[in-house]
Amino acid sequence: MKFDMDYIAHHNELTETNPYFKLFLTIILLIVTLALDNLYFDILMFIVMSIVILAIAKINYKSYLKFLSLPMAFLVITCIFLMFFFGKGEVIYETGIFGIVVTTDSWHYAVYTFMRVMGCLPCLGFLALTTPIAKILNCLRRLYVPKILIEIALLMYNTIFIFLNEIDTMQKAQHTRLGYHSYWSSFKSLGALVSTIFLRSLDKSETLQFALDSRGYNGELPVYEPRKKEN
């Protein structure tokens, strides 16, 4: 199943819920989670917001896991670096490789960083998976967020999905050519994918600029404003 966040945001039980309520709720929960800096509250927040997303919004659990998978990968890598290369204190584990060790401070630093991010992710997921991007940007516009920030957000949102679609297309092409049938071919295909996607990204960004110019782009992108429902 291909992950399509925009489709999910338009097809769930909370799509029509007031976007201002969801936006302010997300901001408040993020501030509280970061301000408290409590490990147990982080766990509670992850559980509660996951239940809201899965049980109340009724979003497929596979889609939710895919939403978490990408930031989770970066989070795990970051926490590994924090655990082995930062912090001082008593040594609790020695790797025996170039004097790299795990200390009490680095261990706690990595664990608390991991849990704080895990507590915040479902809060962001609640907003991103239940609210279409057009409604979010319209809320920000009405709250007098600078236009340049809204335009950057819109372009980044659009570019991310173009980027992911390119990766999906290239991976399918590699699979059809048996690019992942062995460990060596997998590494080779992955290297080719990374190098090619960089060039494709540059090409797509240039194409996007040409498309904007051809449609009379004058430095400001119009933001869709949903119609008010008649009583």
Buried (B, 14 or more C-beta within 10 A) or exposed (E): EEBBBBEBBBEBEBBEBEBEEBBEBBEEBBEBBEEBEBBEBBEEBBEBBBEBBBEBBEBEEEBBEBBBEEBBEEBEEBBEEBBBEEBEEEEEEEEEEEEEBBBEEBBBBBBBBBBBBBBBBBBBBBBBBBBBBBBBBBBBBEEEEEBEEBBEBBBEBEBEEBBBEBBEEBBEEBEEEEBBEEEEBEEBBBEEBEEEBEEBBEEBBEEBEEEBEEEEEEEEBEBEEEEEEEE
